[in-house]
Amino acid sequence: MDFSLLKNIITQNKSFIITSHVNPDADAIGSELALYFILKKLNKEVRVINHSQSPSFLSFLDTNNVVEKFDAETHEKIIHSADVIFVLDLNQSNRLVSMEKSFCESKAIKICIDHHQDPGDFTDHYFIDTNVSATGELIYDFIKETSIVEFDYDIALQIYAAIMTDTGSFKYDRTTPKVHRIAAHLLELGVNPTYVFDQIYDQAKFGKIKLLGSSLSSIELFASGQIAVMVITQKMLHETETLEADIDGFVNFCLAIENVKIGLLFIELKNGMKISFRSKGNIPVNKLAAEFGGGGHINAAGTRLFNVSIKDVKSKVIKSAEKYLSEEN
């Protein structure tokens, strides 16, 4: 990967926009803020703007409220006049949602830094490695290989949060020896792993725990217990006073059930639905997600469908999932 090109683009330009996908997770926010700190160290003009509000459990990463929620009246002119726009942790422009039009119309140099498969054709330069654990790992590699800035605690905290969450607290397949060496370096820079884990996973609002209880009660098993299906409705969100962002990670409980190889989470939205796909082993749920207009990783993917209900597609998704089970067997 030619990080020298990326370094040259940064050094030769002045104004930057950084953005990421709808409903950003810790890899998205952490990567954005790590890059923000790099650019600020170089005295660049930089704004971080996202379609979605940042989830409250990640507020500890952004104590200065750097990340802005997109407002067309406020931000369109800024996006159009930027020299460079970075899109991080996504590889399809539709995941920018309300920002997509402004992004596509901007004459800025567009750069994608990501680790997901099957990228779309929507930027000028791509820095993509599907073998790394997280987009945050690519940001780390960029600093390490180019020495564009020195590592410090602020950057280390962001990258650690990104990698820790996208590896499932260092338990997923992409938890390589290199990942542990990176983590060790970040701890040497002052990151407290207990603090990061506590902020992300152990500071849940009461409503989120209530929602988790209802979600677990909704689980059904199919295909002789090899597929677990969880459903979350708007009624459940309303009764627990929770948001879509509070659901992050719930689908993984499906895979915690013995013999389950595929986990599916159906989330009812106000204008459609979202499906999260998870799997074990070599079952490619990214291909399953692609059948319904989505994508992602081999073992973790998702899609959004509009103007449809869960009952319209649930049985179709389960039937398609069964096909991937039979292929594995």
N, C-alpha and C positions, 0 to 999 in steps of 0.2 A: 504494500500500500504506500503510495507516494505522499507521505505527510509533508514533504518539502513543498509541494504545490499548495497545500492548505496553509502552511506557514507564510508563503509568499503572498497569497491572497489576503491574509490578515494584515501583514505588514504594509501592504501597498494600498489599503483602503482605510477609510475613516469612520464611517457610520454603519452600524450593524443592528439587525433584528434577529432575535432568537425565538423560536417557537417550537411547539410539540403537539402531540395528538390530543384529541378530545378526551376528557377525564384523565388527566395526566397522573401517572404513578410515580414512585420514588425514582425510578430510572430516568423518566422524562424530566422531572423537576431537578433531580440531582445533576443530570448531564447539562441541563440548561444553565444552572447556576454555576457549575464548575467552569463552563465556557465563558459565562459572564465575568467571573473573577479573572480568568485569563485575559480577556479583552480589556477589562478595567486596569489591570496591571500594566497594559501597554498604552494606557491613556486614550483608548478608543471611546467613541460615542456608542452606547449600546442600550437597547431596550429589550426586555423579555416580555413577550405578549402571547397569551394563550386564549383559545376559544373558551375554555372552561375555567371556572374558579378553582384554585388549588384546594385539595382536600385539607381539612383542618389538622389531620394527624401529621401532615408534612410541614406545618407552620414553623417548626423548629429549624428547618433548613433555610427558611427565608425570613429571618427576624427583622430585616429592614424593608420587607414588603416590596421587593424588587419585581416580582412577577405581577404583571398587569392582566386584567381580564379585558378581552377585546371589545372595543366599542368603535363602530365604524366611523362615527363623527370625529372621535378623538384620534384614531390610529390610522385611518386609511392614507392620509397625506404622509404620515411618517413612514409607512411601509413603502409607499410609492417612491419616496425620495431616498431611501436607504441605499448604500453602496452594495451591501451584502446581506442576504437573508439565510440563516441557518435553520433547517428543519431537523429536529433530533428525535430519534426513537420512533420514527414512522417512515413508511416508504410508499404511501399512497396519498395523493393530495386531498382526496375527499375526507381524510381524517382530520383535516384542518377545519372542517365544517364551515362556520361563518367567516373564517379568514381566507378560505380558498380563493374567492374571487379577487380579493386585494392582492394576495400572494401571486396569483397567476398573471395579473395585470402589471405587477411591478417590473421595472427594467433592471432591478438589482441582480447581481450575481447570486445564483441560488445553489446552495450546498446541502446535501443530505448526508447525515452521519447516523448510521443505523446498524442493527444486527438481525433484522427480520428477513425472511425469504421473499422472493418474487417481487422485487421493487417495480414501481411504475416509472414511466418516463416523464418526470416533471421538474427536474432540476438540471443545472449545468454540470455539476460535479457530484460524484458519489463516492463516499468513503464508507463502504459496507463490508462487514465481515460476519457471516452467519455463524461462524464457529465460536465467537466470543460470548461471554456470559451476559453482557449487558452493553448498552451504548456507553455507559460510564466507563467501561473497560477500554473502549476506543479512545475516549477523552484522555484517560490515563496514558495509553500508548502514545498518543499524539504529543503530550508533554514530555514523556520519557525519551522519545526518539528525536525530537527537535530541540529540546531545551528552550522552548519559546519563552517560558517563565520558570521560576523555581516553584516547586511544590510548597504549599503551606497548609496550615490547619483548615482554613476555609475551603480550599479546593479538596483536601483529603476527606472532609466530612461529607461533601456532596457525592464524591465518587464511591465512598464506602457504602452510603445509603443506597446508591444505585445498584451496586454489585450485590450487596447483601440481600436485597429484596428480590432481584431478578434471578438469583440462584436459590431462592427458597431457604434463606439462611444457610447457604452453602451445602445444600443437599441434592440439587438437580444435576443432571448429567454434565453440564458445562462447568461444573466446579472442578477445575483443573489444578495441577500443582502451581501453574502460573497465577491463577486466581488467588490462591492462598499466599503466594509471595507478594502479590499486590496488596492484599489485606494486611499482611504483616508490616509492609512499608507504611500504609496509612495509619496503622496503630502507632507506629514509631513517631508519626507526625502529631500524635496527640488525640486521635479519635478514640473514644470510649465505646466499645461495642455494646456494653450493657445499657448505656444511655441511649444509643441509637435504636436498639431493639425495643427498649421500653417506650420510647416516643412513638414508634410506628405501630407496635402491636399491643402494648399494655396500657394504653390511655384511651380506650374506647368509651364512648358515651353509652349511658345505660340503654338508650334506644337501640343502638347497634347490637348489643348483646341480646336484647329481646327479639330483634329481627333475625339474628342468627338462630335463636331457638325455634322460631317459626319456620325458618328456611330448612333447618335440619328435619323438622317434622314433616316437611313436604316431600322428602326424598322417596322416590319409587325405584324399584329395581326391574330391569328388563334383560332379555337375552340370557336367561338362566343365571342372573345375578352378576353379569359381566358389565352391564351398563347401569349407572346410577344417574337419576334425573332429579334435579332440584328446581323448584319454581318459586319465583318471587313476584308478587302482584303489586299493583299500585295501592291496593287496600292495605297490604302488609306494610308498605312504606309509610302510608298516611298514619296508620295506627301506632307505629313506633316513632313517628316524627324523624324519619331518616331519609337520606338521599342516595342516589345511585352510587356515589363515591364510597358510601359506607359498606357496599357489598364486596369490595375488593378482597379477594382471597377466599370467598365463601365456597366457590366451586371446588377448591382443593379438598374439602371435606368429603366430596363424593368419592375421591380416590383413596380415602382412608378406610373404606369399607373392604373387607376381605373379598378377594376374587374379582373386584371391580377393575376393569381395564380402561373404560371410557367414562368420564364424568361430563354431564351436560347441565348447564345452568340457563334457564329461561327467565329473563327479566322483562316484565311488562313495563313499557314506557308509555308516556302520554300520547305519543304519535306512532307507536309501533312496538318493537321489541328488540332486545339484545340477547344473543346467545353466546355463552362462553363454553369452549370445548377444552377438555383436558384428557390426557391419555398416559398410559405407561408403555414402556418398551418401544417398539418400532411402529406403533400404530400412528399413522400420519393424520392427526386431526386437522392439520392445516389444509389438507386436501378435502376433508369433510367440510370444513368451513367454506372452502372455495365453491363447493356445490351450492352454497346459499349466499354467495356474494362476499364472503369474508376471506380471511387469511391469517397468517401468523407463523408460529414455529411448528415443528413436527408434533410436539407434545402439548402445546398451548396455543390456542387460536381463538378467534372471535368473529362475530359479524353483527351488523345492525340491519333490521328489516323495518320498513315503514309501511304504515296503513295495512298491517296484518295483525292478527291476534295469535296468542300462543296456541290456542286450539286449532288454528288453521295449519300450523306447520309442525307442531310437536311430534305427531306420529310419523311424519315424513322424515324428520331429522333422525329419529330413533331407528327407523327402517334403514336409512342410509348408513348410520353408525354400525348396525349389525353387519353390513357388507364388509366393513373394514376389519371387524372381528374375524369373519370367516377367511379373509385373505391372510390374516396373521396366522391362523391355525392351519 
